Amino acid sequence: MSEIMKAVILGGKARVAVSDTTDIVNQSIQMHQLSPLAAAALGRTLTAGAYLSSNLKGKKDKYSIVVNGGGPLGKIVVAGEAGCNVRGFVENPYVELPYKNGKLDVGGAVGKNGDITIIKDLGLKEPYVGVSKLISGEIAEDFASYLLKSEGITAAVALGVLTDMRGCRAAGGVIVEAMPDATDEDIIILEDIMTNFSGISSMLAEKSAKQIMDFYFGHLDAEIFPSQKITLQCHCKKKIEGVVRSLGRNEAESIIAESGKIEVRCDFCNTVYTFHQDELDKLFGRAHGNHSKFK
Ligand SMILES: [Zn+2]
């Protein structure tokens, strides 16, 4: 099970989230045939997304993250909503690069000549749009920099995906946010603890999110909340039907007359939806069809 466990620590002067996203990264690998490198880049971004999802308050609140660094991976797109539902894809899921310092070269694949953009729809008149320059393309420090520059949140972020021959062995992250009343001493304590998580994915191969939370944060005047389940979910059927409906009945019917069907693929979950005349009749209603005329 993928999960996120959160706590308030230091008597309310900081918040921490520890997540295990191994399952949803493995599901994404299956769904998109991701290379290990693409799995690492998307998995880190999905983990950041799960964190954003867990912070949404309204039932209909949602967001999207686009990381566009100009590298061979292309764009990373992650979307999600309240309730810890996430989904995502990368433009080039097959990307491979030589290892860098014995590790997957996520920064090289993503590139760093670009931005991370986060759009939040919180049910207000206008969505909130935050953009910040990428630092390294390694995602964790890009996300931390985004939080500081766009949302004024001082945060330390560790994200990791450990792959092996069979897929993702472990993935997840630790995110600590310092509240405005955190003292310099608090920040030093938190920075010191964060140095333990440079290999967060290897740690998650051995320990659960709860064990990590208890061991590293449990002693810091912590109030630890029950973990929330993270799920990989796509709600694309209605969206895709809307795309076909927007063609208009005449255009849609002329495509079917020419090609026999209309196919639309959802980028997020790779599902292909096929529409024949029957499905069009259902979509547009039968009123103007030539099927059930009264004599
Ligand atoms: Zn979908």
Boltz pocket constraint, residues with backbone or C-beta under 6 A from the ligand:
constraints:
  - pocket:
      binder: B
      contacts: [[A, 234], [A, 235], [A, 236], [A, 237], [A, 266], [A, 267], [A, 268], [A, 269], [A, 270], [A, 271]]
      max_distance: 6.0
